[in-house]
């Protein structure tokens, strides 16, 4: 059961072939995330925001701030891959970032607003990419993998839905 709580929509599965239709759908998901995340947390009180989505997991507050942190990092990785030849990106310790006071204590509004502006810029970039640009890549030093931008679009479309589902599934379980 705990695994279901950790992955309420399942793990990201990379399709064998990434089609134009798939990319359009993923970019749409990225474009819609800020509004969906805002809706997922609408009306929650402080106690609810400080409730972990699962035992041992982050609070709803930490999840929202994590999405902002993660998507900022991803946007920068995209821009690096578009302007440098297969750069090695800088990883970060998301667990430790979630323990910093801004993620543990700050109201959600700054991260929700950040995501709105960030995703507006990110989606503008994503919709402008040609095939050659979609095939550009970066190296993730922790895994050693070379990751193409087209695949990373799917990862982040999934990532937003994944964390939104952490919140909505907790709300459903607790009848909030």
C-alpha positions in Angstrom: 0.0 0.0 0.0 2.8 2.4 0.8 4.2 2.1 -2.7 0.8 3.2 -4.1 1.0 6.3 -1.9 4.5 7.1 -3.1 3.5 6.7 -6.8 -0.2 7.4 -7.0 -0.1 7.6 -10.8 2.7 5.0 -11.2 6.2 5.5 -12.4 7.2 7.4 -15.5 7.4 5.1 -18.5 9.4 6.3 -21.5 7.6 5.4 -24.8 9.7 3.5 -27.3 9.0 6.3 -29.8 8.2 9.9 -28.7 5.8 11.3 -31.2 4.9 14.9 -32.0 1.4 14.2 -30.5 3.0 12.9 -27.3 5.2 16.0 -27.0 2.2 18.3 -27.5 0.3 16.4 -24.8 3.3 16.6 -22.4 3.8 20.3 -23.0 0.1 20.9 -22.4 0.4 19.0 -19.1 3.4 21.3 -18.1 1.4 24.4 -19.2 -1.6 23.3 -17.0 0.4 22.3 -13.9 0.4 25.7 -12.1 -3.4 25.9 -12.2 -3.9 22.3 -11.3 -1.5 22.5 -8.3 -3.2 25.7 -7.1 -6.6 24.0 -7.4 -5.3 20.9 -5.5 -4.3 23.0 -2.5 -7.3 25.4 -2.6 -9.0 25.9 0.8 -6.5 23.8 2.8 -5.8 25.2 6.3 -2.4 25.3 8.0 -2.8 21.9 9.7 -3.7 20.3 6.5 -0.8 22.0 4.7 1.5 20.5 7.3 0.2 17.0 6.9 2.5 14.5 5.2 0.9 12.9 2.1 2.1 9.5 3.5 3.8 8.3 6.6 7.4 9.4 6.4 6.7 11.6 3.4 6.8 15.3 2.9 4.0 17.6 4.0 1.7 19.2 1.4 3.6 22.4 1.9 7.0 20.7 1.2 5.5 19.0 -1.9 4.4 22.4 -3.4 7.8 24.0 -2.6 9.6 21.0 -4.0 7.7 21.2 -7.3 8.9 24.8 -7.6 12.5 23.9 -6.7 12.5 20.9 -9.1 11.0 22.7 -12.0 13.3 25.7 -11.6 16.2 23.3 -11.8 14.7 21.6 -14.8 14.1 24.8 -16.7 17.8 25.8 -16.2 18.9 22.3 -17.4 16.8 22.8 -20.6 18.4 26.2 -21.2 21.9 24.7 -20.6 21.3 21.9 -23.0 20.0 24.4 -25.6 23.1 26.6 -25.3 25.9 24.2 -24.5 27.1 20.9 -26.0 25.8 18.1 -23.8 26.5 19.8 -20.5 26.8 18.0 -17.2 24.1 19.4 -15.0 24.4 20.1 -11.3 22.3 17.8 -9.2 20.8 18.9 -5.9 19.7 17.0 -2.8 15.9 17.5 -2.9 15.5 15.9 0.5 17.8 18.4 2.1 16.2 21.3 0.1 12.8 20.2 1.6 14.1 20.7 5.1 15.2 24.3 4.6 12.8 26.8 6.3 11.4 28.2 3.1 10.1 24.7 2.2 9.0 23.8 5.7 7.4 27.1 6.8 6.7 29.5 4.0 3.1 30.0 2.7 2.4 28.4 -0.7 1.7 31.6 -2.6 5.3 32.4 -3.5 5.9 29.0 -5.0 2.5 29.0 -6.8 3.3 32.4 -8.3 6.8 31.3 -9.2 5.5 28.2 -11.0 3.0 30.4 -12.9 5.8 32.6 -14.3 8.3 29.8 -14.7 5.9 27.6 -16.6 4.8 30.5 -18.9 8.5 30.9 -19.9 9.2 27.2 -20.0 6.2 26.4 -22.2 7.2 29.2 -24.6 10.6 27.6 -25.0 9.2 24.1 -25.3 6.7 25.1 -28.0 9.5 26.7 -30.0 11.8 23.6 -30.1 12.5 22.0 -33.4 13.5 18.3 -33.9 17.3 19.1 -33.6 16.7 21.0 -30.4 14.5 18.2 -28.9 17.4 15.8 -29.5 19.9 17.9 -27.6 20.8 16.5 -24.2 22.5 16.9 -20.9 24.4 14.4 -18.7 23.1 13.7 -15.2 26.2 13.0 -13.1 24.5 10.9 -10.5 23.1 8.3 -13.0 25.7 8.9 -15.7 22.8 9.0 -18.2 22.7 11.3 -21.2 19.1 12.6 -21.2 17.5 14.0 -24.3 15.3 17.1 -23.9 12.3 15.3 -25.5 12.4 12.6 -22.8 12.9 15.2 -20.1 9.7 16.9 -21.2 7.8 13.7 -20.5 9.6 13.3 -17.1 8.4 16.7 -16.0 4.9 16.4 -17.4 4.7 13.2 -15.2 6.5 14.9 -12.2 3.9 17.6 -12.0 1.0 15.1 -12.2 2.8 12.8 -9.7 3.1 15.5 -7.0 -0.4 16.9 -7.6 -1.7 13.4 -7.1 0.1 13.2 -3.8 -2.0 16.1 -2.7 -5.3 15.1 -4.3 -5.1 11.5 -3.1 -4.4 12.7 0.5 -7.4 15.0 0.3 -9.6 12.1 -0.9 -8.4 9.7 1.8 -9.0 12.4 4.5 -12.3 13.7 2.9 -10.9 17.3 2.8 
